[in-house]
């Protein structure tokens, strides 16, 4: 459609310094005459498009031109401002702060529909800043790393991406020790150093499909089973925070939750966090895991008191 082609041409002009009518015609499968008409349409709509003749000529937009929110509604600009401000707060990265400042003039008096806050109570942004600088300069980083199983190792990595997923920061890069792409949780990184050694950046950055696969391997995803938990009414608010309405069956004296969940240390800790207000009905393996963990805690304090 013509409207879609016009929008695409406009974005191309904003990204590239110059474009040639012949190249655009081949790209959109139209004639060069059609491209010239498109340029005239954009000019009439207020876009300052210029033409330069000669071998290095082509169409271009004044470098001082800005869209002034032409492509975004007021609500969309407000949401982007909210997102950029929160990202700037948790990363302290100059490029994110720059985006936030550029969007600040579009702030409206009307409050945003969404109030989005990614920040944790406290976060150490120093490793994030160091890794970001290493990525920008194509410099290798070295660090000691503790795996999910508690195994420590030294790593030499060509950093490619900073990834924020499920309230955790990760470094994605090519590990020259393992000779493979790896995903590292930044909270498990120690003795991080940016080296003076640079690398030729011919590596592939991460995509969403690879991220989900790597996260599964990173945490050694446990078996998912159907569980049943019984809770006392005193912890109803906490149960509502953790489980959906269709997973909870409310009775006169208790709440019954049935859900398929991964059986791992996190689930055991979650159950223990209810301090006796949660009871495992099945599976038996989870019941035994909770019992052993509770006995270990009791023994730890019995030894201190003896």
ChimeraX attribute file (.defattr): number of C-alpha atoms within 10 A of each C-alpha:
attribute: neighborCount
match mode: 1-to-1
recipient: residues
	/A:1	5
	/A:2	9
	/A:3	9
	/A:4	9
	/A:5	14
	/A:6	16
	/A:7	13
	/A:8	13
	/A:9	19
	/A:10	18
	/A:11	11
	/A:12	15
	/A:13	17
	/A:14	17
	/A:15	10
	/A:16	11
	/A:17	13
	/A:18	18
	/A:19	18
	/A:20	16
	/A:21	18
	/A:22	14
	/A:23	12
	/A:24	18
	/A:25	16
	/A:26	11
	/A:27	9
	/A:28	12
	/A:29	10
	/A:30	12
	/A:31	13
	/A:32	16
	/A:33	12
	/A:34	15
	/A:35	21
	/A:36	14
	/A:37	11
	/A:38	18
	/A:39	22
	/A:40	13
	/A:41	13
	/A:42	17
	/A:43	13
	/A:44	11
	/A:45	9
	/A:46	9
	/A:47	17
	/A:48	15
	/A:49	17
	/A:50	13
	/A:51	14
	/A:52	12
	/A:53	8
	/A:54	7
	/A:55	6
	/A:56	9
	/A:57	12
	/A:58	16
	/A:59	18
	/A:60	20
	/A:61	20
	/A:62	13
	/A:63	9
	/A:64	6
	/A:65	11
	/A:66	11
	/A:67	10
	/A:68	10
	/A:69	12
	/A:70	8
	/A:71	10
	/A:72	12
	/A:73	10
	/A:74	16
	/A:75	17
	/A:76	13
	/A:77	20
	/A:78	23
	/A:79	19
	/A:80	19
	/A:81	22
	/A:82	21
	/A:83	19
	/A:84	20
	/A:85	22
	/A:86	20
	/A:87	18
	/A:88	19
	/A:89	17
	/A:90	17
	/A:91	20
	/A:92	15
	/A:93	17
	/A:94	11
	/A:95	11
	/A:96	18
	/A:97	18
	/A:98	14
	/A:99	15
	/A:100	20
	/A:101	14
	/A:102	11
	/A:103	19
	/A:104	17
	/A:105	11
	/A:106	16
	/A:107	17
	/A:108	12
	/A:109	7
	/A:110	9
	/A:111	11
	/A:112	17
	/A:113	9
	/A:114	11
	/A:115	10
	/A:116	12
	/A:117	13
	/A:118	14
	/A:119	14
	/A:120	9
	/A:121	5
	/A:122	7
	/A:123	11
	/A:124	11
	/A:125	13
	/A:126	12
	/A:127	19
	/A:128	19
	/A:129	16
	/A:130	15
	/A:131	23
	/A:132	19
	/A:133	15
	/A:134	21
	/A:135	21
	/A:136	11
	/A:137	13
	/A:138	18
	/A:139	21
	/A:140	24
	/A:141	23
	/A:142	19
	/A:143	16
	/A:144	15
	/A:145	21
	/A:146	16
	/A:147	14
	/A:148	13
	/A:149	9
	/A:150	9
	/A:151	8
	/A:152	13
	/A:153	11
	/A:154	14
	/A:155	17
	/A:156	19
	/A:157	25
	/A:158	25
	/A:159	30
	/A:160	24
	/A:161	18
	/A:162	20
	/A:163	17
	/A:164	12
	/A:165	11
	/A:166	7
	/A:167	8
	/A:168	11
	/A:169	16
	/A:170	20
	/A:171	22
	/A:172	23
	/A:173	25
	/A:174	21
	/A:175	19
	/A:176	14
	/A:177	11
	/A:178	11
	/A:179	10
	/A:180	10
	/A:181	19
	/A:182	19
	/A:183	22
	/A:184	20
	/A:185	19
	/A:186	20
	/A:187	14
	/A:188	15
	/A:189	20
	/A:190	14
	/A:191	10
	/A:192	17
	/A:193	16
	/A:194	18
	/A:195	12
	/A:196	12
	/A:197	10
	/A:198	15
	/A:199	14
	/A:200	8
	/A:201	13
	/A:202	6
	/A:203	13
	/A:204	11
	/A:205	14
	/A:206	17
	/A:207	8
	/A:208	8
	/A:209	8
	/A:210	12
	/A:211	16
	/A:212	12
	/A:213	10
	/A:214	18
	/A:215	17
	/A:216	12
	/A:217	12
	/A:218	16
	/A:219	11
	/A:220	12
	/A:221	12
	/A:222	12
	/A:223	10
	/A:224	12
	/A:225	14
	/A:226	12
	/A:227	19
	/A:228	16
	/A:229	18
	/A:230	18
	/A:231	22
	/A:232	17
	/A:233	15
	/A:234	12
	/A:235	14
	/A:236	13
	/A:237	9
	/A:238	11
	/A:239	20
	/A:240	13
	/A:241	8
	/A:242	9
	/A:243	13
	/A:244	11
	/A:245	11
	/A:246	9
	/A:247	14
	/A:248	17
	/A:249	12
	/A:250	15
	/A:251	10
	/A:252	6
	/A:253	9
	/A:254	17
	/A:255	20
	/A:256	18
	/A:257	21
	/A:258	17
	/A:259	16
	/A:260	12
	/A:261	13
	/A:262	15
	/A:263	19
	/A:264	15
	/A:265	14
	/A:266	10
	/A:267	15
	/A:268	19
	/A:269	13
	/A:270	13
	/A:271	19
	/A:272	17
	/A:273	11
	/A:274	15
	/A:275	9
	/A:276	10
	/A:277	15
	/A:278	20
	/A:279	17
	/A:280	19
	/A:281	15
	/A:282	15
	/A:283	14
	/A:284	11
	/A:285	11
	/A:286	20
	/A:287	16
	/A:288	14
	/A:289	16
	/A:290	21
	/A:291	14
	/A:292	13
	/A:293	15
	/A:294	16
	/A:295	11
	/A:296	12
	/A:297	10
	/A:298	11
	/A:299	12
	/A:300	11
	/A:301	10
	/A:302	10
	/A:303	8
	/A:304	7
	/A:305	7
	/A:306	5
